[in-house]
Amino acid sequence: MNLFILHLFSDADGGARYKREFADFVHQVITPSVSAADSNPTEDTIVYPLVQMGPVNVTVDEHVTSRLFRSAPADALLYLASGYFNLTDNYQCSIVDQCTAVFRILTAAPEVIIAL
């Protein structure tokens, strides 16, 4: 695969091949980090890259964040730090209605002020 010969906007297929190959490439890059984090469940802290690029069908961040919100134990204290965190309706519903864990969210978005 050579992504440099493809172009998102100028290829005859409207960028479909580019999107598919780019998404495959991103998943190949981040999968080893995710697998390494999953292989040691005794650790209390996990750090691995989350990538979100919806226009090219890369939605890893959305899936991982939703799963984290849904599966957090009732007695958990979760710290989430993000340079940009979009508190979507889906996330709000997960945090407020479906989870009893305590969340501390640190984000650079100054317009979002919510106490959970």
Phi, psi and omega in degrees: 000130175232098183295341183287342178269353178257157177220135184301322188253342187251356178286153185298334182269013179074017178091006183298316180294318179301312180301316181296312182290324178295315178299317177300317180298313180299316179296324177295325181287317186270341182303318178301324179293318180294317180297320179295320179294322180288339186281349181231079185288355181277347180286148180262356180225132178233129176233121172206158187290140173241132185235136178225114176219074185309318182300338178245025173062034174250107185233036182300314182301314180300316181292316181293316181296315178299317179295319178300313180297319183287329189256003182294131178296155184300327183265011184279149171242113184251129175254126179236121178242132183211137175297328175214119179237119179266104182281081183290165176301322179298316178294316179301316179298317180298316184288312187280315188264333189246000185223140178251005176289163177261132181245141170236115184247122177250120182218160180270000180278105187289340183279352181261112175230111182215134178255119180241000000 
